[in-house]
Amino acid sequence: MQIWISCPRETTLAGLKPALFKRWAQSAQFATKNGVETGVHLLEPLPNEIHGEFLTRLWSTEILESPDDEHLISELDFLPYRDTVLRIATTARAGGFDLLGVPYVRRVYSPDQSTRLHSGKVETYEQDGLPLLGPWLLYLNLAKHRTLHLPQMDWLGAAGPFNDAGNLALHSLRASGFLTETNFALLPAKDAFPLIHGTQYPRVGIHTFFAREYDAPADKEILGFGCKEPLLAGTHLNNVRRLVKG
């Protein structure tokens, strides 16, 4: 399995970049020691390359050119556990899944709420009967599909109503024939509040979100715009540091 981790361009992530990547490297090493051969890669977008374009380049120049059939795409602000890579691989193989993914989520607040006291409401979305996909954790097995069911080249950049990359990926896979009723699954998720304003995938990891804001001024508002007490970059970064140290 090849693991592709994206990171915002030209940032140290407030000095956390080595520690964040180490978590993925250690999870990959644990999988290899337990029979799942892995390689892990840290990638940045090119200058002025938006996320959808980056994912399209990853697909066309790395994944399709790789001799490996199994691939895991994630982001550096996703915190895996030691056995995350192994668990994803064994779950997919045991279930016959060619895709494991996560639903796209947005967190919304009412004007009277405080991000310090309230989690807000975490909402998921679908279109034409399929969930919008979150691009921050995606497992693929191409073994059955390389010659028959590959989607169009830019499927990983397929944006939905929120213009975020990967949202319509399931729709593209269904159109290509890759997706069937039984060969994919979405991982269960729960709100990670009050640990952090993120999403937790039990026994898999926590997506902290907002990596681009790790280096932002501490008083910059990054979530809960217009609510009673928006989330500030400094508060979020402190929570990330706590999770990384833990």
C-alpha positions in Angstrom: 0.0 0.0 0.0 1.2 3.5 -0.8 0.2 6.3 1.5 -0.1 9.8 0.2 -0.2 12.6 2.7 -0.8 16.2 1.6 0.4 19.3 3.4 -0.2 23.0 2.7 2.6 24.6 0.7 5.4 26.5 2.4 4.4 26.2 6.0 5.9 24.5 9.1 2.5 24.0 10.5 3.6 26.0 13.6 6.6 23.7 14.0 4.4 20.6 14.1 5.1 19.3 10.6 7.8 16.7 11.7 5.6 15.4 14.5 2.5 15.1 12.4 4.3 13.2 9.6 6.0 11.0 12.2 2.6 9.7 13.3 1.9 8.5 9.7 5.3 7.0 9.3 5.0 5.1 12.6 1.5 3.8 11.5 3.0 2.7 8.2 5.9 1.0 9.9 3.5 -0.9 12.2 1.5 -2.1 9.2 4.6 -3.3 7.5 5.7 -5.2 10.6 2.3 -6.9 10.6 2.3 -8.0 7.0 1.0 -5.0 5.0 3.9 -3.6 3.0 3.7 0.2 2.9 5.4 3.3 1.5 4.5 6.8 2.9 4.9 10.0 1.0 4.5 13.7 2.0 3.4 15.9 -0.9 2.7 19.7 -1.3 0.8 21.4 -4.0 2.6 23.3 -6.7 2.5 27.2 -6.6 -1.1 28.4 -7.2 -2.4 24.8 -7.4 -5.8 24.4 -5.7 -6.7 21.2 -3.9 -8.7 19.6 -6.7 -5.8 20.2 -9.1 -3.4 18.7 -6.6 -5.5 15.6 -6.2 -5.8 15.2 -10.0 -2.0 15.4 -10.3 -1.6 12.9 -7.5 -4.0 10.5 -9.3 -2.5 10.8 -12.8 1.2 11.0 -12.0 1.6 9.0 -8.9 -1.2 6.5 -8.2 -1.9 5.4 -11.8 1.9 5.1 -12.4 2.4 3.0 -9.2 2.7 -0.8 -9.4 0.8 -1.0 -6.2 -3.0 -1.4 -6.3 -3.8 -0.2 -2.8 -3.5 3.5 -1.9 -4.4 5.6 1.0 -4.9 9.4 0.6 -5.0 11.7 3.6 -3.8 15.0 5.0 -1.2 16.0 7.5 -3.8 17.5 9.9 -5.4 14.0 10.2 -4.0 12.3 13.3 -3.8 8.5 12.8 -3.3 6.0 15.6 -0.4 3.4 15.6 -2.6 0.7 13.9 -4.6 3.0 11.6 -3.0 1.9 8.4 -3.1 -1.8 9.3 -6.8 -1.4 10.4 -7.8 0.2 7.1 -6.0 -2.4 5.0 -7.4 -5.4 7.0 -10.9 -3.9 7.1 -10.9 -3.3 3.3 -9.6 -6.7 2.5 -11.9 -8.6 4.8 -14.9 -6.7 3.6 -14.0 -6.8 -0.1 -14.1 -3.0 -0.3 -12.4 -1.3 -3.1 -13.1 2.1 -1.5 -13.2 3.2 2.1 -14.0 6.8 2.7 -15.5 9.4 5.0 -18.5 11.7 4.4 -17.9 15.4 3.9 -18.9 17.5 7.0 -19.5 21.1 7.9 -19.9 22.5 11.4 -22.5 25.3 11.8 -23.4 27.5 14.8 -26.3 29.6 15.8 -25.6 33.3 16.6 -26.1 32.7 20.3 -23.6 29.9 20.6 -20.0 30.0 21.7 -17.3 27.7 20.2 -15.8 27.4 23.6 -19.0 25.9 25.1 -20.8 24.3 22.2 -19.8 21.9 19.5 -22.2 23.4 17.0 -24.0 21.1 14.6 -22.0 18.8 12.4 -23.8 18.2 9.1 -23.3 15.8 6.3 -24.6 16.1 2.8 -25.6 14.0 -0.2 -26.5 14.6 -3.8 -28.4 12.3 -6.1 -28.6 9.6 -3.5 -24.8 9.5 -2.7 -22.9 11.2 0.1 -20.6 14.0 -0.6 -17.1 12.6 0.1 -14.5 14.1 2.3 -11.0 14.1 0.6 -9.1 13.8 3.9 -9.2 10.0 4.2 -9.7 7.8 1.2 -8.6 4.2 0.6 -8.6 2.7 -2.9 -7.9 -0.7 -4.3 -7.5 -0.6 -8.1 -6.8 -4.3 -8.6 -10.1 -5.0 -10.4 -10.5 -1.7 -12.1 -7.3 -0.6 -13.9 -8.5 -1.8 -17.4 -12.2 -1.6 -17.0 -13.6 1.0 -14.6 -11.2 3.9 -14.1 -13.1 7.2 -13.8 -12.2 10.4 -15.7 -8.8 11.8 -14.8 -10.1 14.7 -12.6 -12.5 12.6 -10.5 -10.6 13.4 -7.3 -11.0 17.1 -7.9 -14.8 16.8 -8.5 -16.2 19.5 -6.4 -19.7 19.5 -5.0 -22.1 22.4 -3.9 -19.4 23.7 -1.5 -16.7 23.7 -4.1 -14.5 21.4 -2.1 -12.3 18.8 -3.8 -13.4 15.2 -3.9 -17.0 15.9 -2.9 -18.5 14.2 -6.0 -15.9 11.5 -6.2 -18.5 8.8 -5.5 -20.7 10.1 -8.3 -17.7 9.9 -10.7 -16.9 6.3 -9.6 -20.5 5.2 -10.0 -20.6 6.6 -13.5 -17.4 4.8 -14.4 -18.6 1.4 -13.1 -16.0 1.3 -10.3 -18.6 1.7 -7.6 -21.1 -1.1 -6.9 -23.6 -1.6 -4.1 -21.2 -3.6 -2.1 -17.6 -2.7 -2.8 -17.4 0.5 -0.8 -18.1 1.8 2.7 -17.9 5.0 4.7 -16.2 4.9 8.1 -18.3 5.8 11.1 -17.6 9.3 12.5 -18.4 11.2 15.7 -17.8 14.7 16.9 -14.4 15.1 18.5 -15.6 18.1 20.7 -14.6 18.9 23.4 -11.1 17.6 22.5 -11.1 19.7 19.4 -13.4 21.1 16.8 -12.8 18.2 14.5 -14.1 14.8 13.6 -13.1 11.5 15.2 -13.2 8.2 13.4 -13.2 5.5 16.2 -10.1 3.3 16.1 -8.8 5.2 13.0 -8.0 8.8 13.9 -9.0 12.4 14.3 -9.2 15.0 11.6 -8.3 18.3 13.2 -9.0 20.5 10.1 -7.7 24.0 9.4 -4.0 23.1 8.7 -3.6 26.3 6.7 -4.4 28.2 9.9 -1.8 26.6 12.2 0.6 29.5 11.3 -2.1 32.2 11.4 -2.2 35.0 14.0 -3.6 33.6 17.3 -6.6 36.0 17.2 -7.7 35.1 13.7 -11.3 33.7 13.5 -11.4 30.4 11.7 -14.7 28.9 12.6 -18.2 30.0 13.9 -18.2 33.3 12.0 -21.0 35.4 13.3 -21.7 33.3 16.4 -21.3 34.6 20.0 -17.7 33.4 20.4 -15.9 32.2 17.2 -13.1 29.7 17.2 -9.7 31.4 17.1 -6.6 30.0 15.4 -4.5 30.1 18.6 -7.2 28.1 20.6 -7.4 25.5 17.8 -3.6 25.2 17.6 -3.3 24.7 21.3 -5.8 21.8 21.1 -3.9 20.3 18.2 -0.6 20.5 20.2 -2.3 18.7 23.1 -3.5 15.9 20.8 -0.2 15.5 19.1 1.6 15.3 22.5 -1.0 12.8 23.8 
